[in-house]
Amino acid sequence: MINDSVLDLIGNTPVVRLCALSKELGIDALIKLESFNPGGSHKVRVAKAMIEDAEARGILTRGSGQTIIEPSGGNTGIGLALVGCQLGYKLILVIPDNYSQEKQELLRLHGADVVLSDSRRGNNSHGEMAMEIQLMHPEYVLLNQQRNPANPEVHRRTTAREILADFGEQRIDVFVGGIGTGGHITGISETLKARWPEMKAYGVEPEQCDLLNDRHAPHDIQGLSVGIVPAVLNLGILDGVIKVAKADCIEMAKTTLRRESISLGISSAANLVAISKIAEDLDRGSTVLTLSYDTIDSYLSYFR
């Protein structure tokens, strides 16, 4: 098949069984490899959906060269840079200064202007700074993935439907997903629970944080716990939140690469750490699904 644009390749990512982990835990652990998307993560779905929604509402005009500004730790930024390049937009990304140098350089290589926020101001320092810049430049368009309904909606409309098609009549007992902006865990969990009402949905957060009690703390697991309770997050869909430690996530990323030959970023590995924590409370053979958001490539500094 010949495609007209890299944007045509978004979605329809594969689901793979984690054979070694499944055998170790006595469950059927599966992972949807969102890292197979253009740009290397699930966030390209969100980027495209938010831009298309803004175009439909007359906020953005394709090919106009308008400037989009967004606070992003990396993957949404890469997605916006990729989609913006194809659809004719400029991009300013505000990211915390403690995010990996690899991701900062990658964003610049994609053509984005990168502005660094002071991470000492908290996990949402980049969000606050983006809003300050947008106030000074009202012509900039702030898509704001944490509050944008297009974020969870694209996962209801695409990611979750792909999962339903792949599983058919096979039931999913548990879905595990990290909580960053809240988009994918909301959209996927709502849709899957409509098919399987008994399914449990668990969020994942760093051990320093307590989202359910609106308590936030600095941490080093990029992509999780952004310092606020995101507006698009449906807390009511969650059956619990599992805390994970950075050291365990790093070890899980290494172990998975060596045992399963699957490359996981730190927040993706966090999902597998969470699954390991709840496995003993599940019935033997339970089907547990999670996502791989990106690969280990952008986190190599964690392993030095």
Secondary structure as UniProt FT lines:
FT   HELIX           6..9
FT   STRAND          15..17
FT   HELIX           19..25
FT   STRAND          28..33
FT   HELIX           34..36
FT   HELIX           38..40
FT   HELIX           43..56
FT   TURN            57..58
FT   TURN            62..63
FT   STRAND          67..71
FT   HELIX           75..87
FT   STRAND          90..96
FT   TURN            97..98
FT   HELIX           101..109
FT   TURN            110..111
FT   STRAND          113..117
FT   HELIX           119..121
FT   TURN            123..124
FT   HELIX           125..136
FT   TURN            138..139
FT   STRAND          141..142
FT   TURN            145..147
FT   HELIX           150..154
FT   HELIX           155..159
FT   HELIX           160..167
FT   TURN            168..169
FT   STRAND          174..178
FT   HELIX           183..195
FT   TURN            197..198
FT   STRAND          200..206
FT   TURN            207..208
FT   HELIX           211..213
FT   TURN            222..223
FT   TURN            231..232
FT   HELIX           235..237
FT   STRAND          240..244
FT   HELIX           246..259
FT   HELIX           266..278
FT   HELIX           279..281
FT   TURN            284..285
FT   STRAND          287..292
FT   HELIX           296..303
//
